[in-house]
Amino acid sequence: MYLKCFEQRETGKHAASHAAATFSLVRTTFVTLLSGRQLLAAALVLGFCATASADDILFENVRVFDGKGDALSAPSNVLVKGNVIERISTDPIDAAGAERIAGNGRTLMPGLIDAHWHAMLIATTPAEAMSDIGFANLAAGDEATDTLMRGFTTVRDVGGPAFGLKRAIDRGIIEGPRIYPSGAMMTVTSGHGDFREPSDLPRRVGGLFTPMERTGGSIVVDSPDEVRLRAREQFMQGAVLLKVTAGGGVSSPHSPLDVTTFTLPELRAAVEIAENWGTYVAAHAFTPEAIEMAIEAGVKNIEHGFLMSEEDAKLIADKGIWLGLQPLHEAMRTNLPEGSVERAKADEVWPGIDRTYRLAKKYKINTTWGTDILFSRALATQQGAILASLSRWYTPAEALAMATGTNAELLALSGKRNPYPGKLGVVEEGALADLLLVEGNPLENLDLVADPANNFKIIMKDGKIYKNTVAK
Ligand SMILES: [Zn+2]
């Protein structure tokens, strides 16, 4: 009995069937060893554990934001059984043995999802990220715990060697969000994500990899064959989508914004391999040329798009492409040294943020939300504030739906590669229990999400409570 319960806690509730199998084995062993009164006592205890709801949690008197709608529910009760939302009702729920949490009219909403995150590239400098993967993993683990404590129960990692971090979190070794990893960003020579120096050139064909490539932050591909090889390597390590950089970017010094980096056959090769694996390609692209080539190649998700034309917006809407937008924090621009190449590129991109959000709204594009924070834990503390900054374009309900239900729809594009099958981003019966209990009503005051330390009273992921400051 003890072992069974212990096993369930240790392996995570999504591994319940494994736990049940272990339980049978343990039970058989117990029964063989015990007899008489001992057996009766053991049976009683076993029976109690099998039917007990000690792991179940009942939220009483909460008002639910379901991740989709524009209003809170009437005062309700929500029962979490294992890692799933079992029941939602305005009537009392009979849940003997469950842990009861007095909601006192607080808001219960889905855990937040950041759809453009780089879990391995926040708590280090670029040099550390490329030179010491051990340190990078430890630093990323610490940041992952902070990320979860900000109410982000899931992130989509679009570039970086996050596979080990993800495994450690899923095994319960450290606390952090669910991770949907792309593995290394795939770039071309001199493309966005190629952080080599000119002194590293010329690269000998078949020559050595640079530190950036060895650690898995990004990988240079210069032909369709190389794309296929590196794409398959990402999937072998556990990627659930592919990330390519179809045009220039701000933070890499050798990729002018106007350059269309990949060729059409190279992008098609990425799409081909992603689709062979039942998933999709996310393409970093700013300019019309990069966006249009990516869409022609079959890319289903454009990230950024801040220099797009109105025709591109129409194309994206017509084809049902997912557009990942980020209300980039102003400090990400002003932290770049004046006079630098990167600053000049940022100055060109930034006015496009407002323009693109307006286009996305005008054409009702499938729009997701993310932060794209890089190399700054100070900025990472602003993750919720960056979400709240969506109030420039959206109502609080629209912004929160984007960061929960809508972002989860994007995650589901990973199909059979989805590492966490089940419904995320919503509060409904049968969905995975990633939940926040919020002090106040975020549909009236979106800024509540900018101060998670004070306003998120409970943070639950996969049915397990990671933070609870509700007075007992
Ligand atoms: Zn990014």
Residues whose N, C-alpha, C, O or C-beta is under 5 A from the ligand:
A	BS01	ZN	V158 D372
